[in-house]
Amino acid sequence: MVTQSNLQYWGAFRVPNGQYGSDNHAIFSFTSGAIAYNPAHNSLFLASHVYDNYIAEISIPSLVNSTNLDSLNTATVLQPFASVLDKLQYNDSSDPANELGGLMVVNGQLIGTGWVYYDAGTPTMFSHFYTSSLNLAIMSVVGLCQVGNMGGGYVGGYMCPVPSNWQGDLGAPYLTGLYATNISSRTSCGPAAFGFNSSQLSSSQAAAAIPYVYYQTQIHPTIGEFNSSPPTEFNCTAQIGGVLFVPGTRSILYFGSMGTGPFCYGEPGPTQRVSLIVMIIATVVKANIHWEVSIPPKYGLMMLTILLLLKMAQNSPGK
């Protein structure tokens, strides 16, 4: 069993700042976190800003163990961001994937996953795609493809290879899963792991999926309820962005996060309600929208004064 004490921090590097593509979402900030190692170039494929989920390739510079960001080396962009999700084809009437779940390099191709952020209707069954090459500028994309029969909310996220010494016992060369998205009825409420073979991905038939572990909401809430407060191993703040088999062990590591405070901060008190009303009025005035706002009587005079001041500021020179 691998524990936190077995992990050693080697260092870090910085991703490039700036725009590397056709629009202002072609940046490395606010990324979904999808990442894949490319052994051919000793490089990484990374997702862009979560609004568009483009993919780029960067170098891996020497790691530096320092708490000073200025001391870290910065990666070089090897391939600028290219669009992937808008090239996908769909075999059902579900909403198109708008989140990039995971990436993996296999035999000179990118294997990826996509999922629907708010899949509240009939949950999509499709989740995986693959590219014709690793050349982002000219590659074609096939997918989305179905993996198993649990639905994209269980398999359309992180992926990793299964070590060769485990493939016989587990029956698959790769692992995939998705965990704790919104609409909890369509996803796993705990770490999920399914075995699959990327060579079976097809737009015409489902690839087999071998379930290793998953947690269905209201059926197996064994590690925590959706509204659990710490200490717990699951609640609605939980997220997992990556997974790997630790070589030479019987352990799988999931990398993610979970909130450390109470499940809910409670109902707003008088101070918070006043702040909310001020924010609403400021937004309405800035947009020049006429909108009636319900204000508690004891705050009426104060809110009227604030509204008049905001209106005066709007009409003053230079505003």
N, C-alpha and C positions, 0 to 999 in steps of 0.2 A: 504494500500500500504506500503510495506516494503522498507525503504531507507537505505543508508549507515550508517546514524546516528543511526539506530536501531541495528546495529551489534556490538558485543562486542568481543574483542580478549581475549581468555582464555589462550593461550600458545601453545607450540609446543613440539615435541620430534624429535629425529634423527633416521634415518633408519640405519641398520648395514652397515659397510664398509666391502668390501671383496667379494669373489666369493662364491656363494652358489648353485652350480650346476656343470654341466659337462663341460662347456666351459667358456671363458672369457666374454661372454655376460650375464652370470647368475649373474648379479650385479644390485644394485638398482640405479645406476647412469644412466643418459640419458634415463629415462623411458618415455614411451608414456603417462603415467599419469592415466591409467585405475586403478580403485580402488573400492573395495567393502567391506562393513562392515559385519562381521560374528558375529551375536549376541550370538551364541552358545559358542564361546570362547572369546568374547569381543576382537576381533582381526580384522585384515585387510588382504584382498587378494590384492596384488600389482603386477603390470607388471614390467618386467625387462627392460634392455637396449632395445631400440626401434629396433635394428637390428634383434632380435629374438622374443621379446614379450613373454617370459616365464612368468609363474605365480608362486608366492610364498605366504606364509602366515606368518605374523609377529604379535607379541603382541602389545598392546597399553599401554605403560608405563604412569606414571603420567605426566601430562602436566606441563611445567615450563614456566612462563612468563618472559623471559629474552632476551636481545639482545646479550648475550654472548653464543656462540654455545657450549662452553665447559661446560656450566651450564645445558644444556639440557640432559634429560635421553635418553638412546638409546634402541630401541626396540629389542626384541629377535626373532630370526627366529624359527617359529614353524614348517613350512614345507619348504624345499628348493625348488628352482625353478624347474618347470616341463614344458615341451613343450605342447602346445595346438593347435596352428594354423596348424602345420604339420599333425595333426590327423583329420583335417576336410575333408569332402567329398564334391564334387561339382556336381551340377545337370545341369550345363550349360557349355558353352565353354569359359566363361569369365576367366580372370586371377585369380589365387588364392589370397585370402586375405593375405596381408602382414603387416597390421596394426591392432593392438588390440584397438577397439574403446571404450568399456566400460565393466564393470562387475557388477553383482548384485547377492546376495545370496537369493534364493527362495526355501523354503521347502527342505532344505538339498541338494540343487544343486547349481552349478554356472551357471548363465545365462550370456552369453557374446555376444559381437558383434565384427565383423571383417570387414574391408573394404580394398579396393585396393587403394594404394597410387596414382597411375597414371592410372586411369581408362578412357583412352581416346578413346577406341574403342566402342564397344557396352556395355553400362554400365551394370554391374551385378545387378541382382534383389535380390541376396541372401546376408544375413547380420547377422543372429543370430545363436547362438549355445547353447547347454546345456550339462552339464556333468551328469554322473550317480551318483556321490557323491561329497563330499568335500575333499576326500582323493586324493591328487594330484598324488600320486605314482601309484595308481591302477585305477583311474577313466577312463571311456570311454567317448568319446565325440560324440554328434550327431549334425550334421549341415555341412555346413551352411543351414539355413532355410530362406524362404522368408517371409517377413512381409509387407503386403500391396502391392500396385502396383506402387509406386513412384520410387522404386529402392533403392539399398543399400546406395547410396550417400545422401539420405534424412533420413534414419532411423538407419544406422549402427554405431552409436556412443554411447554417454552417455545414461544412463537409471536411473530411480528412481521409487519407489513405489508411487502410488496415495493414499492420505489419504482416509480412509474408508468413511468419510463424503462427499467426493467428487466423489467417484466411481459411485454412482447412476447418478449424473448429467453428468459426463464425459463418462460413459459407458465402462470404462476399469480400471483394477487394477494397470497398470504400464504405464509409459511414456518412450518413446525412441525418439532419433533424432540424426542428424549429421549436421554439420554446417561448411561452408567455407573451404571445402577441395580444392585442386587444381582441374582443369577441372571444372570450375564453372557451366557449363551447366548441370552437373549431380548431383548438391548438392544445398542446401538451402543457399541463400545469406542473411542470417539473422537467428535468433534463430528459430529452428524447434522443434516441439513437436507433437508426434503422440501417441495415446493410443493403447495399445495392451495387450493381455493376454498370458503370457508365457506358460500356459498349452496348448495353441493351436499350439506351435512350432512343426513343423513336416517336415521331409525330403521329404514328398510326396505331400503336398499341402500347399498353402500360408495361414499364419495366418492373420486374419483381422487387419487392422490398421485404426484408426479413426484420421483424420487430424484435429489438433487444430490450428496450425499456421506454416507457412513456407513461404519462399520467393524465387520465381523462377527468375533466372537471366534474365534480359532484359524484364521481364513481370511485376514484382512487386519490382523494386529497390527503395522502399519507405524509407528506412533508410540509404541509401548511395549506391553509385556506386562502382564497383570493384576498380576503380582508384581514389576514393575520398581521400582527405586529411583532417585531423582534422580541425575544429570540425565535426565529423561524427560518426554515430553509426555502420557503416560497411565499410570495405575495404578489400583488399587482405591480409592484415596482421592479420585479426581477427581470433581468435580461441576460442572454447568453449570446456572445458574438463569435466564439470560436471553440474548437475542440481538437484534441490530439491524443493519440496513444503514446504513452511514455515508453521509449525503447527499453527493453530488458526488464519490464515490469508487467504486472497484471492490472495496471491502473490506466484510466482515461481521465484527462483533465479537461474541464469545461472552464472557459474564461468569460466572466460576465460581471454583473453588479446587482446590488439590491439595496434599497433604502434602509437606513439604520434607525429612523425615528418611528413614531406611532403611525398606524395605518392612515389615519385621517386627522387633520389639524383642527377639526371641529367647525361649528358654525361661526360666522363672523360676528364680532362684537360691535358696539357703537363706533369705535374708531375705524375699524375696517370698513363698515358700511359708509361712513362719511368719505373715506378715501375712494371707494368705488364710485360714489355719486360724483365726486369731483372729477374723476377720470372720465366718466361718461360725458359729463357736461363739457369738459375740455375737448374731447373728441368731436362732439356734436358741433361746437363753436368753430373748431378748426376746419371742419368739413363744410361749414355754412349750411347745416341741416337744421330745419325747424322740427323739434321733437319734444313732446311733453314727457317730462321725467317726474316720477312720483317721489316726493321728498317728505320724510317725516316732519311733522309740524315744528318740532323743537329745533330743527336744523334749517328751517325755511329762510330766516333772515340771513344767516351765514351763507347759504347757498346762493341766494339772490345777489349778495354782495360779490361773491366769487364770480358769478355769471357776468355781472356788469363789468368787473375788472378784466375778465377774459375778453369780453366784447370790445372794450376800450383798447386793449392791447392789440387785438386783431385789426382795428381800424386806424391805429397810430401809424405815422410815417415810418417806412422801412419795414413794415410787417406784411 
